[in-house]
Amino acid sequence: MSWKATSGGNTYSGAAAYLRLLFSWIGLFIAIYILIGVFFNTSPPHLPKAAFNLAAVHSWVQYLISIFFWPLSLWHPLFSVAQWPAGSGH
């Protein structure tokens, strides 16, 4: 698999294309997004324990998923299955 990036008439491939992307505006956005996810999810109850068993691996997978999907934690639906909105008659 070969990476290719074009910008301003230059063509980069391989590691050069990866580094070009990493130090572009897209790379900066991705880095900031991941850093926010890490700091948003690293309070003590959220950080998994460093152990080598299936439960620890499961916890680390959940932690990595929470880093990449942290914007979903900002979404608060109007109602859920357990609670209807006020004034709905239920």
Secondary structure, DSSP 8 states (H G I E B T S, - for coil): ---EEEETTEEEETHHHHHHHHTSHHHHHHHHHHHHHHHHT-STTTS-----SHHHHHHHHHHHHHHHTGGGGG---S--SS---TTS--
